[in-house]
Amino acid sequence: MKKYSFLIIIIALFVLGSSSAYAQDLSGKEIIREVNEILNQESGFTTTRMVIQTSSGQLRTFEFDSWAKDRGEKTLIRYTEPSRTRGQSILMLNNADDIWMYFPRTKRVRKLATHAKRQKMQGSDFSYEDMGSGDTFITDFDASRLEDEVTGEEACYMVRLDRAPSSDSSYLKIVMWIRKSDFFPLVIEYFEDDYPDIPSKILLMEDIRIIQKIPTAMKMTMKNELDLTETLMELIQVDYSLELSDEMFTERALRK
């Protein structure tokens, strides 16, 4: 029996050692690919409450339903609250490079200019780029691994993303703290061209639950370090199992 126990210990140590070595060998690019797999599922539906806190401390609350397909390349958002925005819809295609908005009062669809993806969504601290960026962490940035750190009680990979020369992202660079246990990002810092040394925004991912076997942050707080504002997004409902048609993500479907 003692021989078997000793053998089990040796095997366990070997497996743990191999796992540790694998973690050490991961490049920034490989880590970001794992992050992308988690954040951008094939399809998904959420109901979200968004609370914006202005620099004066005032609160503005919105609720909306959103659908995403093709790993975030297509995104549709439809507001349900407050009444003045009810029915207003946003369609983002090609990772938010193409954006259309529908206004129910006028029953008209308007296509936004390309640079509009940098604008704030409903005056929040989330831009359209943040909401519909899809796999741009991979396509628009070059990843490099930094020294590992611990945030809270979580051991994290640290990865820096530098904007690729061909990218038109509004962010010069992005720094992430990524939980080693499941590759879920806990903190994301965004840097812009005008302030390359200090983050203009910081995103905190909290209340992470397993929904249909997928780690999901039920609370996301974007803190704007320049404007001294912040926006909280709370997920009320989440479903990753829906089969969504391409017809849903068209200009014609916006009017429905």
PESULKA-V950006 format. One line per field, one symbol per residue. ss: DSSP state (2 for helix, 1 for strand, 0 for the rest). phi: phi as a letter, one per 20 degrees, with the letter a starting at -180 (. if undefined). burial: I if it has 9 or more other ideal C-beta (glycine too) atoms within 8 Angstrom, else O. A space follows every 50 residues. Layout:
BEGIN
ss = ???
phi = ???
burial = ???
END
This chain:
BEGIN
ss = 02222222222222222222222220022222222222200011111111 11100000111111111110000111111110222000111110000111 11100001111002222201222000122222000222201111111111 10011111111110000000001111111000001111111100100000 11111111111001111111111100001111111111100000022220 222200
phi = .fffffffffffffffffffffffefegffffffgffffdfgbacbdcdd dddffenfdcdccbecccbllnfdccccfdbfffdgnfccdccllmfccc cddffelcdceefgfffeffelmeeeefffecflefgeedcdecedfgcd cmddfcfdcdddgfgeedffdfbcdcddfffbmefeccddddgfcfdcfe bcdddclecedlmdfceeccdddefeelcbcdddeebcbdefedefffdc fffffe
burial = OOOOOOOOOOOOOOOOOOOOOOOOOIOIOOIIIIIIOIOIIOIIIIIIII IIIIOOOOOIIIIIIIIIIOIIIIIIIIIOIOOOIIOIIIIIIOIIOIII IIIOOOOOIOOIOOOIIOOOIIOIIIIIIIIIIIIIIIIIIOIOIIOIOO OOOIOIIIIIIIIIOOIOIOIOIIIIIIIIOOIIIIIIIIIIOOIOOOII IIIIIIOIOOOOOIIIIIIIIIIIIOOOIIIIIIIOOIIIOIOIOOOIII OOIIOO
END
